[in-house]
């Protein structure tokens, strides 16, 4: 008979699964092997989750959140010898519910996502405040929230401690920004009259913002709204040349995306910290061989990337690696390569044309992408 679910006691549904398992082991007394059997995973996986959660108790909000959750299924009169939880924590009010956290997250995380915003809370305060730094050096209060909600944010890794003292300060994390984007996208999708299907999990990876374009000829510079995390190839593919045709043909974009997929697959092996900077100098591009790493899939991908960059040569290989793999913008690539303004897109198109020809020679013109 299996061990059953890994959740413990009355812990709310929003609590991350590793924290459920941590509470089941530390407070509920369930063995790691029993938790692993109930979850259908290896015991070492549960052990790593327990250790990682225990290490996070250095964060004061995470520590009080775990103490609050433990108090939900422990009697105030029951104590565990050597456990760091105090009677004040055991008598603390219950943790926040899922609806409250989602509602407060849309309000508070939006404020924390503003420039210069941070969350401040003292160790004995039951409410936290969100402040925003002002130009004169002061700060203005923009939001207030309950301590239990702030603890939930920290436990879900939406905020991280930035400074400690009598007053603790927290800032929003990348995970918090992604969660905010996802919740806002879900909210837009539920709004009446929403014409298009919502894609909340796609929206969390987009960075929508304004970017100032260079002035061309007599036309003044303008600001456009765009996805700042988008591939430079996708942006160039939407542009038209003087004849009205796309600046980058679909087969050129496919060649660049194929190089990018090879680049990403090459980092999936044991040597995940592979140093690709060596490919930015033409003299060392042949240094990667079939003996790099025991996993043949990543090794073969490294060989394909090295072969493509060798075929492109210095200059063309550099701009292809920067724009297709590192996803650097053309302006950044031009500055780092020391090129004149607006020359990068021409060099990139030439590089993609040669890259397309390289793949046609290797596997034929009809070869698809890896994925």
C-alpha angles and dihedrals in degrees: 000000000000125000097248129226121348095225117107134212120319095330110152121255093246093066110111115252095243088056091050089054092045091054091045090055101038101034103021096043095228116153122244090242092054091049091049092050091051092049095043094236138107120282091238089062092057090044091056091049092050093048092046092051092047090051090053090063087086084080106084094216093048090048093051090044091055091046090051092050092048090052090059094071101026126083112241089234094055115090132179118220112247095007113137095222114115129212089251090059093045090054092046119123119267123279121268120270127241096256093052093048094050092047094046092044093059089051103038102034089052088057093045089052090064119101113272095010124137140162120243128193136160122225093249097040121108093201132051128209132213113221132188122208115240129215091249091059096259129106135234126213112238104166143011127205140173120267091239090059092048089051090052090051090053093046091052089049093242092127132029132201111260101177137004135211134096086328119040120213126203133190131200116266130216087258089054092051091049091050090049092052091048094050093047090049090051089049092052090048092054093050116109115261095021102160102193131053112263120241104192095164090051094045092057089067094050124093105202112192146130121275127188113229123210119262113255119203111311093343112103124231113275137195118234132187112239146149103269091196093056123118113262088231092061091051093049091046089063093053121095128218124223090279093055095251123127112275089227118037117224092251090056091051089049090053091052092047090050090056089048093051091050088050092052094045089051090063095055097083131084091282093063091154093063110163106234094176089090088071090064089074116064097216096067102042093103094056094092112088140169092273095069105112130346096253107091095201096062091037092054090048090052090052091051092050092047092048092050093049092047089053092050093047129202115332098018092050091048095054092044092051093046098045102032101036107021091035092224116168119249093247091054092047091049092052094047093046093046094238128148120262118280092012095102096074091054092049090046092053091051090049091051091049090054091043090054090051090049092055091046090056092046102047108356133270095280097057114132130217119280097250 
